[in-house]
Amino acid sequence: MLRIELSIDGDCYGTLSVGTVAVIRALQKHLELSLSEATELVNRCVFEGERVSLSASTRDAAQALLAEFARLPAAPRLHASLFD
């Protein structure tokens, strides 16, 4: 398993975070997380300022996730690193 550390600089309007739906969908797609799991991780990053640790089953999945993050409008606010 490969580890990905993720933090997100929040862009919030009240209790809403801007640009995180695409991040949640990318986590679901590449790490096979449920909607609730992906949402919880993103909320912890955005609203609690946490840096979360994620597990990817393969290097391809991890690299695909990081590549998708780089293409998102929220990319400047996403900080993700891959660790073996």
N, C-alpha and C positions, 0 to 999 in steps of 0.2 A: 504494500500500500504506500502510496505517495501522499505527502502532506502538503496542503495548500493553506497558507495563512492569509486571511482576508480582513481588511478594514475598509470602512467607507466613510468619507467625509459627508456628513448629512447636509442635505439641502431641504430644510423643512419649512412648511407653512402650517403652523399650529401642530396638530397631531398627524399631519400628512407628510410623507417624504416624497420628493420629486425624483423620478427616474429610476426607481427601484424595481418596478415590475419586470423589466427586462433582465435585471440581475437575478431575480427570483426564478424566472423562466430558464435562464442559462444554468443555474444550479440544478434545477430539476432535470434538465436535458442531459447534462454532462456527468453529473454525479448520481443520477437516479434517485434524487430525494423527492419526498412527497411535497405537495404544496405547503402544508403546515410546517414541515421541517425547514424548507428553504426560507419561508417567510420569517420564522423564528430567528434563524441565523442572521438574516438581513436586518431585522428589527434590533437585534442585539448590537450589531455594528452601528447602525444609524442612531438609535435613540439612547443607547447606553455607552456608546463610544468604545465598545469592545473590539479586540482583534480576535477573530475566531479561527479555529483550526479545523480544516475540512480534510476528508480522506478521499482520494481518487483511486479506483481499482487498477487503473493502468496509466502509464505515462501519456499515451495518446489522449485519453480522456482529460487528464490534467492540462495538457498543452492546448487541447481544443477549447477548454473552458477559458484559459488565459487569453487565447486568441480572440474568442468571442467578447470577453470583457474589453479588450483593446478597441473593438469596433463600436462599442456602445456609446451613445451620447454622454453617458455618465462616466466615461473612461477616466477623465482627469480626477475624479473623486474616488476612484477605486484603487486600492493598493493591495495587490495580490502577489504572493511569492510562492514558488515551488521548492520543496525540500525533499530530498531522498530519505 
